[in-house]
Amino acid sequence: MASIIVLFELEPDGAIGAEGTDSAEGAEPAVIAVHAAGADPDVPEDPQPYTLCGLETGPMEHTHYRPVRPGEPWYPPTLADQRCQECERALRTQ
């Protein structure tokens, strides 16, 4: 695969706190997982419809992350614990 797009799977909107208010009012949604998808051949900045693990990319957030140096991981290093193991496995077999 020539190019990948890194995507965030985020917590669903509308999380309700104990008192009936948004639990994270004004805060960014938490990243559940970091996924990889192939780049759309017609629009290289857009992902293909499915991640390498088979999830739909539509509801995910495009991170615009790109490794800076050779040998850096495909995912943002600060989110290593959230990277999708299936996407990583697919990248390693290509």
BAVEXDREN-822226 format. One line per field, with one value per atom (N, C-alpha, C, O, CB): residue number from 1; residue in one letter; atom name; x, z, y. Coordinates in steps of 0.02 Angstrom, whole numbers, plus 50000, padded with zeros to 5 digits. Glycine has a CB too. Layout:
N
resi c(NUM,...) .
resn c(A,...) .
name c(CA,...) .
c1 c(X,...) .
c3 c(Z,...) .
c2 c(Y,...) .
//
This chain:
94
resi c(1,1,1,1,1,2,2,2,2,2,3,3,3,3,3,4,4,4,4,4,5,5,5,5,5,6,6,6,6,6,7,7,7,7,7,8,8,8,8,8,9,9,9,9,9,10,10,10,10,10,11,11,11,11,11,12,12,12,12,12,13,13,13,13,13,14,14,14,14,14,15,15,15,15,15,16,16,16,16,16,17,17,17,17,17,18,18,18,18,18,19,19,19,19,19,20,20,20,20,20,21,21,21,21,21,22,22,22,22,22,23,23,23,23,23,24,24,24,24,24,25,25,25,25,25,26,26,26,26,26,27,27,27,27,27,28,28,28,28,28,29,29,29,29,29,30,30,30,30,30,31,31,31,31,31,32,32,32,32,32,33,33,33,33,33,34,34,34,34,34,35,35,35,35,35,36,36,36,36,36,37,37,37,37,37,38,38,38,38,38,39,39,39,39,39,40,40,40,40,40,41,41,41,41,41,42,42,42,42,42,43,43,43,43,43,44,44,44,44,44,45,45,45,45,45,46,46,46,46,46,47,47,47,47,47,48,48,48,48,48,49,49,49,49,49,50,50,50,50,50,51,51,51,51,51,52,52,52,52,52,53,53,53,53,53,54,54,54,54,54,55,55,55,55,55,56,56,56,56,56,57,57,57,57,57,58,58,58,58,58,59,59,59,59,59,60,60,60,60,60,61,61,61,61,61,62,62,62,62,62,63,63,63,63,63,64,64,64,64,64,65,65,65,65,65,66,66,66,66,66,67,67,67,67,67,68,68,68,68,68,69,69,69,69,69,70,70,70,70,70,71,71,71,71,71,72,72,72,72,72,73,73,73,73,73,74,74,74,74,74,75,75,75,75,75,76,76,76,76,76,77,77,77,77,77,78,78,78,78,78,79,79,79,79,79,80,80,80,80,80,81,81,81,81,81,82,82,82,82,82,83,83,83,83,83,84,84,84,84,84,85,85,85,85,85,86,86,86,86,86,87,87,87,87,87,88,88,88,88,88,89,89,89,89,89,90,90,90,90,90,91,91,91,91,91,92,92,92,92,92,93,93,93,93,93,94,94,94,94,94) .
resn c(M,M,M,M,M,A,A,A,A,A,S,S,S,S,S,I,I,I,I,I,I,I,I,I,I,V,V,V,V,V,L,L,L,L,L,F,F,F,F,F,E,E,E,E,E,L,L,L,L,L,E,E,E,E,E,P,P,P,P,P,D,D,D,D,D,G,G,G,G,G,A,A,A,A,A,I,I,I,I,I,G,G,G,G,G,A,A,A,A,A,E,E,E,E,E,G,G,G,G,G,T,T,T,T,T,D,D,D,D,D,S,S,S,S,S,A,A,A,A,A,E,E,E,E,E,G,G,G,G,G,A,A,A,A,A,E,E,E,E,E,P,P,P,P,P,A,A,A,A,A,V,V,V,V,V,I,I,I,I,I,A,A,A,A,A,V,V,V,V,V,H,H,H,H,H,A,A,A,A,A,A,A,A,A,A,G,G,G,G,G,A,A,A,A,A,D,D,D,D,D,P,P,P,P,P,D,D,D,D,D,V,V,V,V,V,P,P,P,P,P,E,E,E,E,E,D,D,D,D,D,P,P,P,P,P,Q,Q,Q,Q,Q,P,P,P,P,P,Y,Y,Y,Y,Y,T,T,T,T,T,L,L,L,L,L,C,C,C,C,C,G,G,G,G,G,L,L,L,L,L,E,E,E,E,E,T,T,T,T,T,G,G,G,G,G,P,P,P,P,P,M,M,M,M,M,E,E,E,E,E,H,H,H,H,H,T,T,T,T,T,H,H,H,H,H,Y,Y,Y,Y,Y,R,R,R,R,R,P,P,P,P,P,V,V,V,V,V,R,R,R,R,R,P,P,P,P,P,G,G,G,G,G,E,E,E,E,E,P,P,P,P,P,W,W,W,W,W,Y,Y,Y,Y,Y,P,P,P,P,P,P,P,P,P,P,T,T,T,T,T,L,L,L,L,L,A,A,A,A,A,D,D,D,D,D,Q,Q,Q,Q,Q,R,R,R,R,R,C,C,C,C,C,Q,Q,Q,Q,Q,E,E,E,E,E,C,C,C,C,C,E,E,E,E,E,R,R,R,R,R,A,A,A,A,A,L,L,L,L,L,R,R,R,R,R,T,T,T,T,T,Q,Q,Q,Q,Q) .
name c(N,CA,C,O,CB,N,CA,C,O,CB,N,CA,C,O,CB,N,CA,C,O,CB,N,CA,C,O,CB,N,CA,C,O,CB,N,CA,C,O,CB,N,CA,C,O,CB,N,CA,C,O,CB,N,CA,C,O,CB,N,CA,C,O,CB,N,CA,C,O,CB,N,CA,C,O,CB,N,CA,C,O,CB,N,CA,C,O,CB,N,CA,C,O,CB,N,CA,C,O,CB,N,CA,C,O,CB,N,CA,C,O,CB,N,CA,C,O,CB,N,CA,C,O,CB,N,CA,C,O,CB,N,CA,C,O,CB,N,CA,C,O,CB,N,CA,C,O,CB,N,CA,C,O,CB,N,CA,C,O,CB,N,CA,C,O,CB,N,CA,C,O,CB,N,CA,C,O,CB,N,CA,C,O,CB,N,CA,C,O,CB,N,CA,C,O,CB,N,CA,C,O,CB,N,CA,C,O,CB,N,CA,C,O,CB,N,CA,C,O,CB,N,CA,C,O,CB,N,CA,C,O,CB,N,CA,C,O,CB,N,CA,C,O,CB,N,CA,C,O,CB,N,CA,C,O,CB,N,CA,C,O,CB,N,CA,C,O,CB,N,CA,C,O,CB,N,CA,C,O,CB,N,CA,C,O,CB,N,CA,C,O,CB,N,CA,C,O,CB,N,CA,C,O,CB,N,CA,C,O,CB,N,CA,C,O,CB,N,CA,C,O,CB,N,CA,C,O,CB,N,CA,C,O,CB,N,CA,C,O,CB,N,CA,C,O,CB,N,CA,C,O,CB,N,CA,C,O,CB,N,CA,C,O,CB,N,CA,C,O,CB,N,CA,C,O,CB,N,CA,C,O,CB,N,CA,C,O,CB,N,CA,C,O,CB,N,CA,C,O,CB,N,CA,C,O,CB,N,CA,C,O,CB,N,CA,C,O,CB,N,CA,C,O,CB,N,CA,C,O,CB,N,CA,C,O,CB,N,CA,C,O,CB,N,CA,C,O,CB,N,CA,C,O,CB,N,CA,C,O,CB,N,CA,C,O,CB,N,CA,C,O,CB,N,CA,C,O,CB,N,CA,C,O,CB,N,CA,C,O,CB,N,CA,C,O,CB,N,CA,C,O,CB,N,CA,C,O,CB,N,CA,C,O,CB,N,CA,C,O,CB,N,CA,C,O,CB,N,CA,C,O,CB,N,CA,C,O,CB,N,CA,C,O,CB,N,CA,C,O,CB,N,CA,C,O,CB,N,CA,C,O,CB) .
c1 c(50043,50000,50045,50088,49951,50035,50078,50069,50119,50064,50009,49996,49938,49890,49981,49945,49890,49865,49901,49912,49804,49772,49761,49734,49704,49780,49772,49707,49696,49833,49665,49599,49589,49613,49544,49551,49533,49461,49416,49540,49451,49384,49370,49405,49378,49320,49306,49247,49205,49294,49244,49186,49124,49126,49194,49069,49006,48987,48999,48949,48956,48933,48875,48842,48910,48865,48806,48817,48768,48750,48879,48890,48859,48873,48967,48819,48783,48815,48828,48709,48828,48858,48805,48747,48890,48827,48783,48725,48671,48823,48735,48682,48643,48607,48711,48648,48610,48641,48608,48542,48703,48738,48792,48809,48769,48817,48871,48929,48950,48893,48956,49009,49074,49116,49019,49084,49147,49132,49158,49190,49090,49069,49130,49170,49023,49135,49190,49254,49303,49204,49256,49316,49312,49258,49326,49370,49373,49351,49364,49444,49317,49299,49362,49412,49253,49358,49415,49425,49377,49405,49487,49505,49498,49530,49578,49455,49445,49500,49530,49375,49513,49563,49590,49557,49533,49652,49684,49686,49713,49756,49656,49652,49689,49705,49578,49702,49734,49688,49655,49804,49687,49649,49692,49735,49580,49681,49715,49690,49633,49706,49733,49714,49672,49686,49776,49621,49579,49622,49654,49517,49623,49665,49644,49686,49663,49580,49557,49568,49579,49483,49565,49574,49621,49598,49504,49687,49736,49732,49758,49803,49701,49694,49635,49626,49688,49593,49534,49548,49584,49472,49519,49527,49480,49429,49516,49497,49451,49393,49398,49487,49339,49279,49288,49249,49224,49338,49348,49420,49466,49328,49428,49495,49524,49490,49492,49588,49620,49592,49602,49696,49557,49525,49451,49417,49531,49426,49359,49305,49246,49340,49322,49272,49260,49304,49294,49199,49183,49222,49226,49107,49251,49291,49249,49272,49343,49187,49144,49138,49146,49077,49123,49114,49179,49177,49072,49236,49300,49328,49310,49350,49373,49405,49473,49515,49410,49485,49550,49600,49587,49544,49657,49706,49756,49786,49743,49765,49817,49887,49933,49803,49894,49959,50001,49977,49951,50064,50113,50178,50199,50124,50210,50275,50324,50325,50303,50365,50413,50477,50505,50430,50500,50563,50553,50506,50616,50595,50591,50597,50636,50646,50559,50561,50512,50503,50629,50479,50429,50366,50353,50414,50325,50265,50213,50215,50235,50166,50113,50062,50024,50079,50059,50012,50048,50109,49977,50012,50044,50074,50038,49993,50138,50171,50137,50139,50242,50106,50073,50010,49983,50055,49987,49927,49943,49901,49875,50002,50023,49976,49963,50094,49951,49906,49838,49803,49896,49818,49754,49757,49705,49724,49816,49821,49785,49786,49895,49753,49716,49766,49805,49665,49763,49809,49795,49841,49805,49731,49714,49741,49767,49637,49735,49763,49839,49868,49743,49870,49943,49964,50013,49968,49927,49942,49936,49978,49894,49884,49874,49931,49954,49807,49954,50010,50075,50114,50021,50085,50146,50148,50201,50155,50089,50087,50090,50093,50024,50088,50089,50158,50168,50048) .
c3 c(50000,50000,50000,50043,50061,49953,49945,50001,50026,49879,50022,50071,50116,50094,50036,50180,50226,50256,50259,50281,50278,50314,50385,50395,50279,50434,50504,50529,50521,50548,50560,50582,50656,50683,50541,50689,50759,50763,50732,50799,50800,50820,50887,50936,50825,50889,50948,50987,50961,50929,51051,51093,51059,51029,51165,51064,51035,51068,51127,51043,51029,51056,51105,51103,51000,51147,51191,51254,51284,51154,51277,51341,51395,51398,51354,51438,51489,51557,51576,51490,51593,51660,51711,51695,51679,51774,51828,51841,51862,51892,51828,51841,51778,51779,51871,51725,51665,51618,51571,51684,51630,51585,51547,51565,51625,51495,51458,51505,51542,51397,51505,51552,51535,51579,51552,51473,51453,51416,51362,51409,51446,51413,51393,51436,51459,51328,51304,51292,51266,51351,51310,51301,51236,51210,51361,51210,51150,51167,51223,51119,51120,51133,51140,51107,51077,51181,51192,51132,51101,51256,51118,51064,51091,51139,51037,51059,51077,51044,51076,51056,50980,50943,50885,50859,50917,50865,50807,50752,50762,50824,50694,50639,50578,50573,50621,50531,50468,50411,50414,50461,50359,50298,50238,50243,50297,50183,50122,50098,50111,50068,50063,50035,49972,49933,50018,49963,49904,49843,49843,49911,49792,49733,49696,49664,49686,49700,49665,49706,49678,49649,49773,49818,49873,49926,49848,49863,49908,49981,50025,49883,49995,50065,50100,50160,50067,50062,50091,50099,50059,50047,50152,50161,50116,50093,50234,50104,50072,50120,50178,50051,50097,50139,50202,50250,50098,50203,50260,50285,50245,50243,50350,50379,50361,50333,50457,50377,50362,50405,50389,50374,50460,50501,50483,50514,50575,50433,50408,50435,50418,50423,50475,50500,50449,50409,50567,50450,50406,50429,50488,50405,50380,50397,50403,50432,50344,50378,50380,50448,50453,50355,50500,50565,50602,50657,50609,50573,50606,50588,50537,50587,50630,50619,50588,50612,50686,50533,50498,50542,50563,50427,50557,50602,50566,50596,50639,50501,50462,50489,50476,50461,50527,50554,50500,50462,50614,50497,50453,50492,50525,50387,50490,50524,50494,50434,50516,50537,50516,50489,50439,50574,50522,50502,50486,50512,50558,50445,50431,50496,50541,50381,50500,50559,50614,50662,50588,50607,50656,50644,50587,50653,50696,50687,50644,50634,50755,50618,50575,50614,50584,50539,50680,50724,50765,50770,50771,50793,50836,50897,50932,50859,50911,50965,51033,51074,50971,51046,51111,51118,51173,51119,51063,51064,51050,51023,51014,51067,51054,51085,51055,51080,51144,51178,51144,51153,51251,51105,51072,51000,50967,51073,50974,50904,50895,50938,50882,50838,50821,50801,50755,50762,50837,50824,50757,50724,50881,50737,50672,50614,50565,50665,50620,50568,50565,50511,50581,50623,50625,50594,50556,50697,50608,50579,50503,50467,50608,50479,50407,50374,50320,50392,50407,50380,50377,50330,50423,50427,50429,50376,50355,50497,50354,50305,50233,50185,50315,50225,50156,50133,50077,50152) .
c2 c(49941,50000,50061,50068,50000,50105,50163,50214,50241,50196,50227,50279,50258,50227,50346,50275,50262,50327,50377,50213,50324,50379,50354,50300,50402,50394,50376,50408,50468,50398,50368,50390,50376,50326,50356,50420,50410,50385,50414,50476,50331,50309,50343,50330,50229,50387,50427,50400,50364,50499,50420,50404,50431,50485,50432,50396,50422,50488,50498,50370,50532,50596,50584,50532,50644,50633,50630,50591,50568,50600,50583,50550,50594,50654,50537,50564,50602,50590,50533,50584,50644,50640,50622,50613,50707,50615,50593,50641,50620,50586,50707,50755,50773,50823,50816,50733,50745,50796,50818,50768,50815,50861,50824,50767,50920,50856,50824,50812,50857,50867,50751,50733,50768,50777,50659,50787,50819,50884,50896,50771,50925,50986,51028,51047,51026,51043,51083,51044,51072,51138,50981,50941,50902,50888,50892,50884,50843,50772,50749,50843,50737,50667,50624,50637,50640,50573,50529,50482,50461,50488,50468,50421,50351,50332,50434,50312,50242,50200,50157,50216,50213,50175,50216,50261,50109,50200,50231,50178,50123,50258,50193,50146,50172,50231,50133,50127,50144,50123,50071,50110,50165,50150,50169,50213,50188,50136,50155,50223,50241,50102,50259,50323,50311,50266,50366,50352,50349,50367,50419,50397,50325,50340,50403,50435,50282,50422,50482,50546,50600,50475,50539,50597,50573,50551,50623,50577,50548,50571,50537,50562,50628,50650,50618,50626,50726,50582,50549,50474,50444,50560,50445,50372,50333,50359,50353,50271,50225,50212,50231,50157,50181,50174,50131,50138,50145,50088,50043,50045,50052,49971,50037,50032,49965,49922,50042,49955,49891,49835,49776,49897,49852,49801,49791,49749,49819,49829,49818,49864,49854,49751,49915,49962,50017,50034,49992,50046,50102,50164,50179,50116,50199,50259,50322,50371,50270,50322,50381,50414,50475,50363,50376,50408,50425,50452,50364,50408,50420,50489,50519,50366,50512,50578,50569,50531,50616,50605,50604,50641,50698,50637,50610,50641,50686,50730,50588,50675,50710,50696,50734,50785,50641,50623,50590,50548,50575,50608,50577,50570,50618,50619,50512,50505,50556,50569,50433,50585,50636,50605,50629,50683,50552,50520,50447,50416,50528,50419,50346,50307,50325,50325,50254,50211,50231,50194,50211,50289,50308,50267,50245,50384,50256,50216,50250,50311,50200,50210,50236,50276,50315,50178,50267,50300,50354,50351,50248,50402,50451,50415,50379,50506,50423,50386,50394,50348,50408,50451,50461,50418,50411,50534,50389,50347,50273,50237,50372,50252,50183,50132,50080,50172,50146,50099,50093,50043,50119,50144,50143,50118,50113,50211,50102,50080,50014,49970,50074,50008,49948,49892,49900,49961,49838,49783,49749,49725,49732,49748,49718,49761,49734,49711,49827,49870,49862,49859,49945,49859,49851,49784,49782,49854,49732,49666,49669,49641,49613,49702,49709,49748,49731,49743,49800,49840,49799,49805,49903,49757,49717,49662,49640,49686,49640,49586,49612,49572,49544,49678,49706,49719,49743,49770) .
//
